[in-house]
Amino acid sequence: MSKKNDKLYIYALEIFFACGISFGSQSVHFDNIQTWLVIVARYVVYNLIIKGIHESSVLGFNHFQTRSKLDFNKIYDQSKIFLIIFAGSMCVLVYSKQRVFDEGFLLFFIGHLIAKYPEIEQKSSTINYGVGMACSFFEGYLAHIIPNDGARFVGFEENINIYEAKQGVVFPVKKLFIVITKSLYCPPDLKQFNKKNQRLPYLEACQSLEDVEKDVAGVKNRTYRNSAYKIYRPGLAPVYLAAECATPLHTLHRVLERRALYPELLNIDTQEIVSDFCTMLRSIISKSSDCRDKCELVFYDDKDPNLNLADILLEKIRELEPDFENIITTEPR
């Protein structure tokens, strides 16, 4: 049985209870249908306004968290039926020459907020998709390539130090930059995000950092590898960094390209999933003493032709290390 059918059955049960209360209550009279329509229309308007306030708050919070642009076409498509119902209810009130708001709206809103508060305190019994991806990404990948395991691997930061000594280069920020793309597309090489304009900074892959080998889940000597990149800048010294895309989002992108195989994910909100993924991943990293301050999430709207990933990475490096220009030109190589 599909989830949609489950929702329809539950909705039918709610209608049944509403009808039972209506016909069973001696205080409810059906003499004036117009009065009923007006009352129902008003409460529909109240409910939809409150729902709109909630959804706007969620969108605003997610936008603040991810710094991504709002997809107004998608918002409209998801809200179209609600807008039609809202417009119809408003027409009933206007035609009946009734006020849209009365003193009951504020009380209705307060009652809604009071009834909703327990949902905030209640712990969810299930893990949503984005949170699950973040946990899997951290435990299945970052926890293997960032901290020193005290045995075979010296740790991500020391791995960069070894690379600097061998290659005679300097990384101004010794963090792993995890690129989060708007489209979820993750190319095999980040240079694919370079612009054709050669006057702009651009990325080029270098030799990778030293491989990390660990025995994991029955696999002997499983290999993990991080890519080093340099950002070429016209007339300036190149800037070295370790960067890659988030592989769980790459997997999600592939899943969405093959929706026919995954009908359960047909109507998922990808923006919400990405927001949950990034929020949870940040939280885990900040709580981990081994990985704290060693990873940096970088948001890149690859759908905007005016944005350049190399510039965005440079801006993030400048934010983390304002003196990076001096570091890359004065430190011994």
N, C-alpha and C positions, 0 to 999 in steps of 0.2 A: 504494500500500500504506500503510495507516494505521500510526501509531506504536504503537498497541495491538497490532496483528498482528506488528509487528517485535519487540516485547517478548515476545510469546508464542513466536515462533520461537526467539529467543535463550534463553528459559527452557527450551524443549524441548531445545535443544542442551546446556544445562547439565545437565539430567536425564540425557541420553544419556551424557555424560562421566562423571557420577557412577555410573551403572549399569555403564559399562565398567570403571571403576576397581574397583568392588565385585566384579564377576564375574571380573575379571582378576587380582585380588590373591589370592595363595595364603595370606595371613595372615588373610583374612576368612572366617569360618565362619558358616553360616546355621542351625546346629543348634538354637539357642535363640532363637526369634523374640521372646519376651518380653524377653530381655536387650537385643536390638536396639532394641525399641520404647522401653525405658527410656533407653538411651543417646541415641537420636535425640530423644526428648522433652526430655531434659536440655539438649541443645545447642540445641534450638529455644527453650527458656526462656532460655538464656544470650543467644542472638542477639536475642530480642525485648526483654529487659531492657536490653541495650546500645543497641538502637535507640530504646527509650523514653527512655533517658538523653540520647541525642543530640537527639531531637525536643524534649524538655523544655528542653534547653539553648538550642536555636534559638528556641523560643517565648519563653523568658525574656529572651533577648537582644533579640529583636524588640520585645517589650513594653517593655523598658527604653529602646529607641531611639525608639519612636513614642508611648509613654505611652498607648497605646490599650488598651481593655478586651479581655480574652480572650473569644472566642466558644466557650464550652464545648460547645454543641450541635454546632457545626461540627467541633470537635476530636474529639468522640465519633463523628460520622458517618465521619470519615476514619480513625479507629482501630478501628472496629467489627470488621472481619475479623481484625485483629491480636489484638484482645482475645479473640475466639473461639478462635483457634489457641493463644493463650497459656493460656486456661482449659482447653482440651482436653489440652494437654501437661502442665499441672499435675495434672490428674486422673489421667493415666497414672502420674506419679511418686508421687502420694499413694496410689493403689490398689495400687501395687507396694511400698508402704512404703519408698520411697527418699527420701533427703535431696534437697531442692531444690538446695542449694548444697553443693559440696565444694571441696577445695583447688584444683581445676582451674579454677574460675570466674575467680579473680583472674588466673591465668596466661593464660586465654583472653581476658580483657579487655585485659591488657597487650599481648598479641599483636595484637589488633584495633587498638589505638591505634597501635602501631608500623607496621602495614601501611597504616593510613589516613593517616599523616603525609605521604607523598609527594603525596597529593591536595591538601593545603594549599599545598605548594610549586609544584604544577603550575599553569601559567597556562591559563585556559580559552580554547579556540579559538573559542568563541561568546559573544555578548553576550546576557544575559537581557533579558527584556521591560522590567523596571523600570529597569535601567541604561541601556538604549537610549532610553527615554522621557526620562530625566534629561539625557542628552547632547543630545538633540534640543531639549528645552525650553531648555537653556542657550544652545546655539549659534543656535537658530532664533528665540529671543525675548529672553532676558535680556541676551545680548551686544549686542542692538540698542538696548535701552531703559535700560540702566544706565550704561555708560561714556560719557565724552565722546569723540566720534569725531574731534575736532580740526577739524571742518568745519561741518556743518549742525546738529549736535546738541550741546548744552552739557553733557549728562550728567544723570542722574536727580536727584542732590542739588541741582544748580543749577536744575533744572526746578521742584523744590519751592520753592526760594527765590524764583523768579519768581512762582510761584502765590501765595506768602505776601504778596509785595509788592502784587500786583494785588488780592487778595481781602481784605487786611487781617487775616489769620489767622496762627496759629503752629502748626507741626507739631513737637511735642516730640521726636519721633524721626523722622529723615529717612531711613527705610528703606522698602523695599517688603515689606509683610506678605503672605506667600503662605499662604493658608488650605488646610489638608489636612483634608478631612472624612472621617469614619468610613465613611459610606455611599458616598463618591465623588461624591455629587450636588453639582453646582455651579449654583446658581440664577443667573438673569440679573442679579439685584440682591441684594446681601448682606442687605438689609433683610428678605428672606424668612426669615431666621433669627431675626428679632426675636421676643420673647415677647409674648403678649397683655397681660401684666401691665405697665402703664405706669409702675409704680414702679421697674422695672428699667431699667438703661441700654439704649439701643437705637441702632441704626445708621441713618443716612440718607445717601444719595448726594448729593454736591455736584457742582459743575461739574468736569469732568475736567481733568487737567493738560494742558499744551501738547502738541499732537500731535507725534509724531516721524515724519519722513518720510525714507525711505531707498530707494535703488535696490537691490533684492534679487532675485537669481535671474531676471533678465529682466523683472522688474516695476518700472516706473518709479514713483517717489514712493509706494512702499508705506507705508501709515500704521499706526503703532502708537500706542496710547492707554492711559493708566493712569487709573484712577478714584480720586478723592479721596472720603473719607467723613468724617462727623463723628459722634462718639458723644455722644448727649444723655444727661445725667445729672441727675436731679432735684435742684434746688437748687445745682448746681455748673456751672462753665463747660464748654462742650462741648470735646471733644478731637478734633483733626484727624489723619488718617493716610491713607496710600495703601495700599489693600488689594485683593486679588483672590484668586480660587481658582486652583489649578494646572490650566491647560487640558488637559495630557495626561491627568490623572485624570478630567476631565470627558469627554474622548474615550473613555477606558476604560469609564466608566460607561455611555455610549451603546452601546458595543460589547457590554457584558454584557447590556444590555436587549434586544439583537437577536442572541441566541446562535444562533438558527437560521441566520444568515448566516455565522457564524464557528464552525463545529463544532470547529476546532482549539483553540479557547480554552474549550471546554466545562468542563473540569475544572481550570482554572488556580486557583492560590492567590492571591487578590487581596491578602490581608494581606501575603504575601511580596513581591508586586510593589510595593506601596506602600512597604514597608520598604526594598526595594532602591532604589526611586526616590528616597526621602528621603535615604538614606545617601549615594548617589552624588551627588545634587544638592548636599548639604552639602559633600561633598569637593571638588567642582568649584569651588564658590563660594569656599571657603577657600583654594584654590590660585590663584585668579584675582586678580591685584593690582587689576584694574579693578572687580571686583564684590565683593571681600571686605568684610564688615561693612556691606553695603548691602542685603542681603535677609535676611528672617527667616521661617523656617517656623513656622507656628502650627497645632497639632493641635486639631481640634474634633470631639468625638463628637456629631454631630447626631442620633444615635439616642437619646441620653440627654435626656429632657425636663427634667431638672433643671439642665442646662448652658445657658448663655447666651453666644453668640459675642461680644457686646459686652463682657461681663465678662472673658472670656478675653483679648481683645485689650487691654483696660485693664490686666490683670495683666501681660501681656507688656511693655507700654509701661512700666509701673512697674518691672519687672525690668531693662529696658534703661536707663531714665532715672528713678532714684528721686526726683529733684527736679522731675518734670514738672509738678506742680501749680503751682509757682512760675514755671516757664518760661512756661506758657500764660497766666498772669495778670499777669506783670510785663514781658514783652518788648514792645517797641513794635510797634504794628500799623500 
